[in-house]
Amino acid sequence: MKSRIFAFALAFAGSVFLSSMAGFSLRAAEGGHGHGHSNVGKPGEATDVTRTIEIVMRDNSYEPNEVSIKEGETVHFIVKNVGEFVHEFNIGTKEMHLAHQPEMMQMMEQGVLEVDRINWDAAKGMHGSKGMHHGAGHGMGMHDEPNSVLLEPGKSGEIIWTFPDHADLEFACNVPGHYDAGMHGPIKLTH
């Protein structure tokens, strides 16, 4: 079953990759995943957290499938992957997600991102590769942005995020094929 789903994801992701390349330059314009840019928010401080939201990632869905957050609110997300595949929880605009998908495809092509695990040895080989993140988070030298967690099945992660006053945001999984299979949801900002 996993091999059929993986084959579908690869075939589907190939078409997603081509359509996503058009939006790739937007990532640079918006600051990647949102590092400190007010249009998507910024990393928050634990002392400013007003509430905690638990996000459960299943195979191609989130629970809850949308969240409402007050403008300017700092939220502590606890993210759990209860599915059988690797999934991502990423906060950004739709355009940012589309721009991030080629990087995720590159991770898959390089053997870093497998269907049900992250290949840490391959990740070390990608450290410093062109187009990859160069931070030290998660011990793999890439995919270490403060608005995103990439989790293997059975793993958990956390994000503390301060939201902007006005934005059209969503959370999404950009593992090839997952976004297009419906693994994204709106973040509704309220006054």
N, CA and C atoms as a LAMMPS dump frame, in Angstrom:
ITEM: TIMESTEP
0
ITEM: NUMBER OF ATOMS
573
ITEM: BOX BOUNDS ff ff ff
-5.0000000000000000e+02 5.0000000000000000e+02
-5.0000000000000000e+02 5.0000000000000000e+02
-5.0000000000000000e+02 5.0000000000000000e+02
ITEM: ATOMS id mol type element x y z
1 1 1 N 0.831 -1.195 0
2 1 2 C 0 0 0
3 1 3 C 0.874 1.257 0
4 2 1 N 1.932 1.274 0.869
5 2 2 C 2.793 2.445 0.94
6 2 3 C 3.469 2.71 -0.399
7 3 1 N 3.87 1.637 -1.101
8 3 2 C 4.565 1.84 -2.377
9 3 3 C 3.628 2.454 -3.409
10 4 1 N 2.351 2.074 -3.406
11 4 2 C 1.399 2.676 -4.351
12 4 3 C 1.161 4.141 -4.027
13 5 1 N 1.028 4.459 -2.746
14 5 2 C 0.828 5.853 -2.348
15 5 3 C 2.064 6.668 -2.685
16 6 1 N 3.258 6.107 -2.434
17 6 2 C 4.498 6.807 -2.741
18 6 3 C 4.61 7.054 -4.243
19 7 1 N 4.274 6.04 -5.062
20 7 2 C 4.337 6.203 -6.521
21 7 3 C 3.379 7.303 -6.968
22 8 1 N 2.175 7.322 -6.39
23 8 2 C 1.222 8.374 -6.726
24 8 3 C 1.771 9.738 -6.33
25 9 1 N 2.329 9.808 -5.112
26 9 2 C 2.869 11.082 -4.63
27 9 3 C 3.983 11.576 -5.533
28 10 1 N 4.86 10.67 -5.971
29 10 2 C 5.952 11.073 -6.869
30 10 3 C 5.42 11.576 -8.204
31 11 1 N 4.477 10.846 -8.788
32 11 2 C 3.915 11.262 -10.081
33 11 3 C 3.208 12.605 -9.946
34 12 1 N 2.437 12.745 -8.892
35 12 2 C 1.696 13.977 -8.681
36 12 3 C 2.651 15.129 -8.386
37 13 1 N 3.679 14.83 -7.587
38 13 2 C 4.639 15.861 -7.202
39 13 3 C 5.413 16.388 -8.4
40 14 1 N 5.651 15.548 -9.385
41 14 2 C 6.347 16.009 -10.584
42 14 3 C 5.585 17.132 -11.257
43 15 1 N 4.268 16.981 -11.355
44 15 2 C 3.47 18.046 -11.967
45 15 3 C 3.409 19.265 -11.058
46 16 1 N 3.369 19.038 -9.738
47 16 2 C 3.366 20.145 -8.791
48 16 3 C 4.679 20.925 -8.89
49 17 1 N 5.788 20.196 -9.01
50 17 2 C 7.101 20.827 -9.106
51 17 3 C 7.144 21.801 -10.274
52 18 1 N 6.687 21.38 -11.434
53 18 2 C 6.729 22.251 -12.611
54 18 3 C 5.858 23.483 -12.423
55 19 1 N 4.671 23.291 -11.858
56 19 2 C 3.794 24.451 -11.671
57 19 3 C 4.306 25.356 -10.563
58 20 1 N 5.038 24.793 -9.599
59 20 2 C 5.546 25.585 -8.482
60 20 3 C 6.749 26.427 -8.852
61 21 1 N 7.504 26.021 -9.839
62 21 2 C 8.712 26.76 -10.197
63 21 3 C 8.4 28.213 -10.545
64 22 1 N 7.233 28.461 -11.09
65 22 2 C 6.859 29.829 -11.45
66 22 3 C 6.801 30.734 -10.224
67 23 1 N 6.437 30.177 -9.072
68 23 2 C 6.327 30.977 -7.859
69 23 3 C 7.562 30.953 -6.989
70 24 1 N 8.622 30.275 -7.418
71 24 2 C 9.8 30.097 -6.572
72 24 3 C 10.438 31.417 -6.176
73 25 1 N 10.493 32.393 -7.078
74 25 2 C 11.133 33.667 -6.743
75 25 3 C 10.352 34.429 -5.685
76 26 1 N 9.073 34.12 -5.531
77 26 2 C 8.263 34.782 -4.516
78 26 3 C 8.787 34.457 -3.121
79 27 1 N 9.343 33.265 -2.939
80 27 2 C 9.875 32.883 -1.642
81 27 3 C 10.943 33.864 -1.203
82 28 1 N 11.827 34.201 -2.092
83 28 2 C 12.881 35.157 -1.752
84 28 3 C 12.274 36.525 -1.436
85 29 1 N 11.265 36.921 -2.203
86 29 2 C 10.637 38.225 -1.988
87 29 3 C 9.931 38.289 -0.638
88 30 1 N 9.377 37.143 -0.182
89 30 2 C 8.656 37.131 1.078
90 30 3 C 9.54 36.684 2.241
91 31 1 N 10.812 36.448 1.98
92 31 2 C 11.702 36.079 3.073
93 31 3 C 11.62 34.615 3.435
94 32 1 N 11.497 33.761 2.464
95 32 2 C 11.483 32.327 2.734
96 32 3 C 10.23 31.923 3.462
97 33 1 N 10.406 31.284 4.596
98 33 2 C 9.277 30.794 5.377
99 33 3 C 8.675 31.871 6.26
100 34 1 N 9.26 33.04 6.311
101 34 2 C 8.682 34.096 7.119
102 34 3 C 9.583 34.575 8.229
103 35 1 N 10.863 34.377 8.129
104 35 2 C 11.82 34.801 9.143
105 35 3 C 11.612 36.27 9.505
106 36 1 N 10.878 36.533 10.587
107 36 2 C 10.766 37.875 11.114
108 36 3 C 10.022 38.87 10.246
109 37 1 N 9.319 38.436 9.225
110 37 2 C 8.598 39.372 8.355
111 37 3 C 7.177 39.542 8.862
112 38 1 N 6.759 40.784 9.027
113 38 2 C 5.468 41.07 9.636
114 38 3 C 4.298 40.584 8.793
115 39 1 N 4.509 40.292 7.498
116 39 2 C 3.38 39.85 6.683
117 39 3 C 2.916 38.44 7.043
118 40 1 N 3.731 37.64 7.731
119 40 2 C 3.319 36.308 8.154
120 40 3 C 3.455 36.121 9.659
121 41 1 N 4.076 37.052 10.328
122 41 2 C 4.324 36.931 11.75
123 41 3 C 5.8 36.728 12.015
124 42 1 N 6.1 36.27 13.229
125 42 2 C 7.5 36.088 13.604
126 42 3 C 7.586 35.055 14.729
127 43 1 N 8.785 34.514 14.946
128 43 2 C 8.944 33.582 16.065
129 43 3 C 8.535 34.271 17.36
130 44 1 N 7.814 33.56 18.195
131 44 2 C 7.346 34.137 19.447
132 44 3 C 8.196 33.716 20.629
133 45 1 N 7.972 34.378 21.737
134 45 2 C 8.655 34.073 22.992
135 45 3 C 7.69 33.305 23.899
136 46 1 N 8.216 32.322 24.611
137 46 2 C 7.384 31.513 25.508
138 46 3 C 6.647 32.37 26.529
139 47 1 N 7.27 33.455 26.969
140 47 2 C 6.644 34.324 27.975
141 47 3 C 5.438 35.082 27.425
142 48 1 N 5.31 35.16 26.089
143 48 2 C 4.202 35.882 25.467
144 48 3 C 3.044 34.984 25.038
145 49 1 N 3.184 33.671 25.209
146 49 2 C 2.159 32.72 24.764
147 49 3 C 0.855 32.959 25.508
148 50 1 N -0.234 33.081 24.754
149 50 2 C -1.556 33.266 25.354
150 50 3 C -2.357 31.97 25.396
151 51 1 N -1.99 31.013 24.523
152 51 2 C -2.655 29.711 24.55
153 51 3 C -1.856 28.697 23.744
154 52 1 N -2.221 27.442 23.959
155 52 2 C -1.586 26.326 23.252
156 52 3 C -2.635 25.661 22.374
157 53 1 N -2.25 25.365 21.145
158 53 2 C -3.128 24.648 20.215
159 53 3 C -2.427 23.367 19.811
160 54 1 N -3.109 22.239 20
161 54 2 C -2.568 20.956 19.576
162 54 3 C -3.024 20.675 18.151
163 55 1 N -2.066 20.354 17.3
164 55 2 C -2.339 20.001 15.909
165 55 3 C -1.969 18.536 15.724
166 56 1 N -2.909 17.743 15.242
167 56 2 C -2.658 16.334 14.956
168 56 3 C -2.601 16.175 13.436
169 57 1 N -1.469 15.637 12.962
170 57 2 C -1.315 15.385 11.525
171 57 3 C -1.61 13.911 11.263
172 58 1 N -2.567 13.701 10.393
173 58 2 C -2.888 12.352 9.932
174 58 3 C -2.418 12.285 8.48
175 59 1 N -2.548 11.163 7.853
176 59 2 C -2.123 11.083 6.458
177 59 3 C -3.072 11.893 5.584
178 60 1 N -2.568 13.056 5.162
179 60 2 C -3.231 14.02 4.286
180 60 3 C -4.378 14.782 4.929
181 61 1 N -4.332 14.962 6.255
182 61 2 C -5.296 15.843 6.911
183 61 3 C -4.721 16.322 8.242
184 62 1 N -5.303 17.415 8.718
185 62 2 C -4.956 17.979 10.019
186 62 3 C -6.193 17.956 10.904
187 63 1 N -5.96 17.91 12.199
188 63 2 C -7.033 18.048 13.165
189 63 3 C -6.553 19.022 14.226
190 64 1 N -7.144 20.192 14.348
191 64 2 C -8.291 20.684 13.578
192 64 3 C -7.875 21.051 12.146
193 65 1 N -8.872 21.208 11.293
194 65 2 C -8.58 21.531 9.887
195 65 3 C -8.553 23.034 9.621
196 66 1 N -8.779 23.842 10.648
197 66 2 C -8.608 25.299 10.579
198 66 3 C -8.438 25.813 12.003
199 67 1 N -7.819 26.998 12.112
200 67 2 C -7.65 27.615 13.43
201 67 3 C -8.008 29.093 13.342
202 68 1 N -8.539 29.61 14.446
203 68 2 C -8.824 31.042 14.575
204 68 3 C -7.885 31.602 15.624
205 69 1 N -7.229 32.7 15.274
206 69 2 C -6.22 33.302 16.128
207 69 3 C -6.435 34.809 16.133
208 70 1 N -6.258 35.419 17.289
209 70 2 C -6.387 36.877 17.381
210 70 3 C -5.17 37.535 16.746
211 71 1 N -5.401 38.646 16.086
212 71 2 C -4.301 39.413 15.502
213 71 3 C -3.294 39.759 16.593
214 72 1 N -2.026 39.533 16.336
215 72 2 C -0.971 39.828 17.291
216 72 3 C -0.765 38.775 18.369
217 73 1 N -1.589 37.742 18.388
218 73 2 C -1.512 36.712 19.422
219 73 3 C -0.269 35.834 19.232
220 74 1 N 0.309 35.397 20.354
221 74 2 C 1.422 34.449 20.335
222 74 3 C 0.888 33.094 20.774
223 75 1 N 1.047 32.113 19.899
224 75 2 C 0.468 30.783 20.107
225 75 3 C 1.575 29.741 20.171
226 76 1 N 1.419 28.817 21.095
227 76 2 C 2.306 27.658 21.212
228 76 3 C 1.592 26.486 20.534
229 77 1 N 2.142 26.026 19.417
230 77 2 C 1.588 24.871 18.718
231 77 3 C 2.344 23.628 19.149
232 78 1 N 1.612 22.611 19.547
233 78 2 C 2.184 21.287 19.779
234 78 3 C 1.676 20.429 18.627
235 79 1 N 2.599 19.947 17.811
236 79 2 C 2.258 19.238 16.576
237 79 3 C 2.647 17.776 16.719
238 80 1 N 1.695 16.883 16.44
239 80 2 C 1.932 15.445 16.544
240 80 3 C 1.621 14.78 15.209
241 81 1 N 2.523 13.943 14.746
242 81 2 C 2.295 13.174 13.521
243 81 3 C 1.838 11.769 13.913
244 82 1 N 0.547 11.507 13.744
245 82 2 C -0.004 10.19 14.05
246 82 3 C -0.225 9.364 12.79
247 83 1 N 0.197 9.9 11.639
248 83 2 C 0.053 9.183 10.377
249 83 3 C 1.175 8.177 10.159
250 84 1 N 1.154 7.557 8.997
251 84 2 C 2.18 6.577 8.63
252 84 3 C 3.282 7.181 7.771
253 85 1 N 3.144 8.474 7.404
254 85 2 C 4.096 9.114 6.511
255 85 3 C 4.715 10.351 7.177
256 86 1 N 5.82 10.824 6.627
257 86 2 C 6.427 12.076 7.069
258 86 3 C 5.482 13.209 6.686
259 87 1 N 5.267 14.147 7.616
260 87 2 C 4.411 15.304 7.35
261 87 3 C 5.05 16.565 7.898
262 88 1 N 4.576 17.693 7.377
263 88 2 C 5.073 19.003 7.764
264 88 3 C 3.911 19.853 8.266
265 89 1 N 4.186 20.688 9.258
266 89 2 C 3.263 21.745 9.674
267 89 3 C 4.024 23.036 9.432
268 90 1 N 3.546 23.842 8.494
269 90 2 C 4.254 25.032 8.059
270 90 3 C 3.271 26.194 8.011
271 91 1 N 3.591 27.3 8.654
272 91 2 C 2.75 28.494 8.673
273 91 3 C 3.258 29.459 7.614
274 92 1 N 2.375 29.897 6.716
275 92 2 C 2.773 30.843 5.678
276 92 3 C 1.6 31.23 4.807
277 93 1 N 1.9 31.938 3.738
278 93 2 C 0.878 32.259 2.744
279 93 3 C 0.827 31.128 1.727
280 94 1 N -0.231 31.082 0.959
281 94 2 C -0.33 30.057 -0.081
282 94 3 C 0.861 30.157 -1.035
283 95 1 N 1.234 31.392 -1.374
284 95 2 C 2.365 31.6 -2.289
285 95 3 C 3.669 31.08 -1.694
286 96 1 N 3.844 31.257 -0.406
287 96 2 C 5.05 30.756 0.258
288 96 3 C 5.096 29.233 0.221
289 97 1 N 3.941 28.598 0.434
290 97 2 C 3.896 27.132 0.382
291 97 3 C 4.247 26.634 -1.019
292 98 1 N 3.669 27.273 -2.016
293 98 2 C 3.966 26.856 -3.397
294 98 3 C 5.442 27.053 -3.727
295 99 1 N 6.041 28.11 -3.188
296 99 2 C 7.458 28.366 -3.431
297 99 3 C 8.355 27.387 -2.669
298 100 1 N 7.871 26.852 -1.561
299 100 2 C 8.647 25.913 -0.736
300 100 3 C 8.617 24.491 -1.315
301 101 1 N 7.622 24.169 -2.09
302 101 2 C 7.459 22.807 -2.579
303 101 3 C 8.628 22.308 -3.435
304 102 1 N 9.272 23.128 -4.267
305 102 2 C 10.447 22.616 -5.002
306 102 3 C 11.584 22.189 -4.071
307 103 1 N 11.755 22.888 -2.955
308 103 2 C 12.775 22.491 -1.984
309 103 3 C 12.444 21.124 -1.393
310 104 1 N 11.17 20.909 -1.085
311 104 2 C 10.75 19.621 -0.545
312 104 3 C 10.949 18.524 -1.595
313 105 1 N 10.693 18.849 -2.854
314 105 2 C 10.935 17.878 -3.932
315 105 3 C 12.42 17.549 -4.004
316 106 1 N 13.269 18.564 -3.852
317 106 2 C 14.713 18.353 -3.874
318 106 3 C 15.115 17.423 -2.724
319 107 1 N 14.513 17.607 -1.563
320 107 2 C 14.806 16.737 -0.429
321 107 3 C 14.438 15.293 -0.753
322 108 1 N 13.315 15.097 -1.436
323 108 2 C 12.9 13.748 -1.81
324 108 3 C 13.86 13.17 -2.854
325 109 1 N 14.191 13.969 -3.86
326 109 2 C 15.089 13.498 -4.916
327 109 3 C 16.469 13.148 -4.382
328 110 1 N 16.931 13.842 -3.352
329 110 2 C 18.246 13.594 -2.759
330 110 3 C 18.217 12.463 -1.728
331 111 1 N 17.046 11.876 -1.516
332 111 2 C 16.934 10.763 -0.58
333 111 3 C 16.825 11.17 0.877
334 112 1 N 16.686 12.466 1.141
335 112 2 C 16.542 12.939 2.518
336 112 3 C 15.142 12.649 3.023
337 113 1 N 14.169 12.939 2.212
338 113 2 C 12.77 12.784 2.577
339 113 3 C 12.252 11.5 1.959
340 114 1 N 11.992 10.525 2.805
341 114 2 C 11.419 9.266 2.361
342 114 3 C 9.959 9.245 2.789
343 115 1 N 9.217 8.278 2.306
344 115 2 C 7.785 8.233 2.591
345 115 3 C 7.506 8.244 4.092
346 116 1 N 8.201 7.408 4.835
347 116 2 C 7.885 7.261 6.249
348 116 3 C 9.043 7.596 7.183
349 117 1 N 10.089 8.241 6.663
350 117 2 C 11.191 8.624 7.536
351 117 3 C 12.04 9.699 6.883
352 118 1 N 12.825 10.363 7.71
353 118 2 C 13.821 11.318 7.237
354 118 3 C 15.161 10.605 7.291
355 119 1 N 15.868 10.574 6.185
356 119 2 C 17.168 9.919 6.115
357 119 3 C 18.221 10.921 6.569
358 120 1 N 18.635 10.804 7.832
359 120 2 C 19.54 11.786 8.423
360 120 3 C 20.922 11.747 7.79
361 121 1 N 21.368 10.578 7.34
362 121 2 C 22.671 10.501 6.667
363 121 3 C 22.643 11.279 5.36
364 122 1 N 21.563 11.124 4.587
365 122 2 C 21.426 11.884 3.342
366 122 3 C 21.283 13.373 3.638
367 123 1 N 20.623 13.7 4.752
368 123 2 C 20.46 15.108 5.132
369 123 3 C 21.813 15.753 5.4
370 124 1 N 22.696 15.019 6.071
371 124 2 C 24.042 15.544 6.327
372 124 3 C 24.76 15.832 5.019
373 125 1 N 24.544 14.986 4.009
374 125 2 C 25.156 15.183 2.7
375 125 3 C 24.629 16.41 1.986
376 126 1 N 23.389 16.781 2.29
377 126 2 C 22.788 17.958 1.659
378 126 3 C 23.187 19.24 2.369
379 127 1 N 23.698 19.135 3.594
380 127 2 C 24.06 20.333 4.353
381 127 3 C 24.985 21.201 3.51
382 128 1 N 24.572 22.424 3.307
383 128 2 C 25.376 23.352 2.517
384 128 3 C 25.12 23.26 1.029
385 129 1 N 24.252 22.337 0.594
386 129 2 C 23.94 22.266 -0.831
387 129 3 C 23.215 23.52 -1.271
388 130 1 N 23.397 23.893 -2.505
389 130 2 C 22.742 25.086 -3.042
390 130 3 C 21.229 24.956 -2.891
391 131 1 N 20.642 26.022 -2.381
392 131 2 C 19.194 26.063 -2.257
393 131 3 C 18.655 25.503 -0.955
394 132 1 N 19.52 24.97 -0.107
395 132 2 C 19.041 24.404 1.138
396 132 3 C 19.313 25.384 2.273
397 133 1 N 18.583 25.239 3.376
398 133 2 C 18.784 26.095 4.541
399 133 3 C 20.125 25.771 5.172
400 134 1 N 20.724 26.733 5.838
401 134 2 C 22.048 26.537 6.406
402 134 3 C 22.096 26.691 7.918
403 135 1 N 20.987 26.58 8.586
404 135 2 C 20.984 26.697 10.038
405 135 3 C 21.364 25.39 10.704
406 136 1 N 21.367 25.405 12.007
407 136 2 C 21.747 24.207 12.749
408 136 3 C 20.551 23.52 13.393
409 137 1 N 19.341 24.038 13.195
410 137 2 C 18.174 23.444 13.82
411 137 3 C 17.917 22.029 13.345
412 138 1 N 17.332 21.227 14.181
413 138 2 C 16.978 19.842 13.912
414 138 3 C 18.187 18.98 13.571
415 139 1 N 19.389 19.507 13.675
416 139 2 C 20.579 18.712 13.464
417 139 3 C 20.805 18.275 12.035
418 140 1 N 20.113 18.87 11.068
419 140 2 C 20.316 18.413 9.702
420 140 3 C 20.684 19.527 8.751
421 141 1 N 20.782 20.758 9.233
422 141 2 C 21.301 21.821 8.395
423 141 3 C 20.34 22.348 7.358
424 142 1 N 19.117 21.913 7.353
425 142 2 C 18.126 22.469 6.449
426 142 3 C 16.751 22.188 7.027
427 143 1 N 15.755 22.867 6.459
428 143 2 C 14.375 22.762 6.928
429 143 3 C 14.307 23.066 8.419
430 144 1 N 14.914 24.17 8.806
431 144 2 C 14.98 24.522 10.221
432 144 3 C 14.379 25.888 10.505
433 145 1 N 13.386 26.269 9.751
434 145 2 C 12.744 27.563 9.935
435 145 3 C 11.837 27.534 11.164
436 146 1 N 11.693 28.661 11.858
437 146 2 C 10.922 28.686 13.107
438 146 3 C 9.41 28.548 12.926
439 147 1 N 8.913 28.648 11.697
440 147 2 C 7.474 28.526 11.443
441 147 3 C 7.109 27.154 10.886
442 148 1 N 8.008 26.174 10.995
443 148 2 C 7.784 24.894 10.346
444 148 3 C 8.405 23.746 11.132
445 149 1 N 7.682 22.611 11.185
446 149 2 C 8.249 21.37 11.706
447 149 3 C 7.972 20.261 10.705
448 150 1 N 8.979 19.443 10.482
449 150 2 C 8.899 18.277 9.602
450 150 3 C 9.069 17.063 10.497
451 151 1 N 8.043 16.196 10.535
452 151 2 C 8.024 15.128 11.523
453 151 3 C 7.81 13.749 10.916
454 152 1 N 8.586 12.81 11.412
455 152 2 C 8.397 11.409 11.054
456 152 3 C 7.168 10.877 11.794
457 153 1 N 6.616 9.737 11.352
458 153 2 C 5.485 9.137 12.06
459 153 3 C 5.807 8.905 13.537
460 154 1 N 4.839 9.234 14.395
461 154 2 C 4.993 9.041 15.823
462 154 3 C 5.768 10.13 16.539
463 155 1 N 6.262 11.128 15.812
464 155 2 C 7.064 12.202 16.416
465 155 3 C 6.208 13.436 16.69
466 156 1 N 6.72 14.3 17.57
467 156 2 C 6.057 15.552 17.923
468 156 3 C 7.044 16.698 17.798
469 157 1 N 6.515 17.899 17.627
470 157 2 C 7.333 19.098 17.564
471 157 3 C 6.542 20.28 18.086
472 158 1 N 7.22 21.41 18.228
473 158 2 C 6.581 22.607 18.758
474 158 3 C 6.986 23.835 17.962
475 159 1 N 6.067 24.776 17.888
476 159 2 C 6.319 26.08 17.284
477 159 3 C 5.69 27.119 18.2
478 160 1 N 6.415 28.195 18.46
479 160 2 C 5.831 29.358 19.138
480 160 3 C 5.857 30.475 18.108
481 161 1 N 4.674 30.997 17.764
482 161 2 C 4.557 31.941 16.66
483 161 3 C 3.696 33.128 17.07
484 162 1 N 4.18 34.335 16.762
485 162 2 C 3.411 35.554 16.969
486 162 3 C 2.834 35.971 15.625
487 163 1 N 1.523 36.082 15.58
488 163 2 C 0.824 36.364 14.327
489 163 3 C 0.72 37.857 14.059
490 164 1 N 0.661 38.238 12.781
491 164 2 C 0.558 39.649 12.41
492 164 3 C -0.87 40.158 12.616
493 165 1 N -1.047 41.459 12.391
494 165 2 C -2.39 42.037 12.489
495 165 3 C -3.259 41.697 11.289
496 166 1 N -2.676 41.665 10.125
497 166 2 C -3.451 41.386 8.911
498 166 3 C -2.641 40.452 8.025
499 167 1 N -3.232 39.348 7.596
500 167 2 C -2.544 38.436 6.686
501 167 3 C -3.519 37.375 6.21
502 168 1 N -3.226 36.815 5.058
503 168 2 C -3.986 35.701 4.512
504 168 3 C -3.09 34.473 4.658
505 169 1 N -3.209 33.79 5.801
506 169 2 C -2.302 32.698 6.145
507 169 3 C -3.005 31.35 6.129
508 170 1 N -2.175 30.323 6.007
509 170 2 C -2.656 28.959 6.136
510 170 3 C -1.522 28.104 6.689
511 171 1 N -1.884 26.938 7.199
512 171 2 C -0.871 25.953 7.573
513 171 3 C -0.95 24.856 6.534
514 172 1 N 0.198 24.22 6.259
515 172 2 C 0.216 23.252 5.172
516 172 3 C 1.351 22.258 5.33
517 173 1 N 1.183 21.135 4.659
518 173 2 C 2.225 20.142 4.504
519 173 3 C 2.703 20.225 3.065
520 174 1 N 3.993 20.502 2.89
521 174 2 C 4.553 20.661 1.554
522 174 3 C 5.363 19.456 1.094
523 175 1 N 5.208 18.323 1.791
524 175 2 C 5.786 17.078 1.289
525 175 3 C 5.145 16.846 -0.077
526 176 1 N 5.928 16.491 -1.102
527 176 2 C 5.371 16.37 -2.457
528 176 3 C 4.065 15.575 -2.51
529 177 1 N 3.049 16.226 -3.072
530 177 2 C 1.741 15.632 -3.26
531 177 3 C 0.763 15.866 -2.123
532 178 1 N 1.246 16.187 -0.932
533 178 2 C 0.353 16.303 0.22
534 178 3 C -0.509 17.564 0.181
535 179 1 N 0.084 18.706 -0.188
536 179 2 C -0.687 19.948 -0.274
537 179 3 C -1.84 19.77 -1.266
538 180 1 N -1.512 19.232 -2.416
539 180 2 C -2.534 19.074 -3.46
540 180 3 C -3.563 18.002 -3.125
541 181 1 N -3.22 17.114 -2.205
542 181 2 C -4.175 16.108 -1.748
543 181 3 C -5.091 16.684 -0.66
544 182 1 N -4.876 17.967 -0.309
545 182 2 C -5.764 18.636 0.636
546 182 3 C -5.183 18.855 2.017
547 183 1 N -3.89 18.638 2.195
548 183 2 C -3.305 18.785 3.518
549 183 3 C -2.877 20.226 3.756
550 184 1 N -3.866 21.076 3.974
551 184 2 C -3.668 22.482 4.323
552 184 3 C -4.959 22.998 4.926
553 185 1 N -4.832 24.084 5.684
554 185 2 C -6.026 24.652 6.308
555 185 3 C -5.83 26.123 6.586
556 186 1 N -6.924 26.873 6.657
557 186 2 C -6.827 28.317 6.875
558 186 3 C -6.512 28.69 8.317
559 187 1 N -5.787 29.784 8.447
560 187 2 C -5.578 30.435 9.739
561 187 3 C -6.38 31.717 9.684
562 188 1 N -7.479 31.76 10.429
563 188 2 C -8.372 32.92 10.419
564 188 3 C -7.963 33.877 11.524
565 189 1 N -7.51 35.055 11.114
566 189 2 C -7.114 36.089 12.075
567 189 3 C -8.335 36.924 12.435
568 190 1 N -8.555 37.108 13.735
569 190 2 C -9.702 37.875 14.212
570 190 3 C -9.227 39.065 15.033
571 191 1 N -10.126 40.031 15.223
572 191 2 C -9.788 41.243 16.001
573 191 3 C -9.91 40.973 17.47
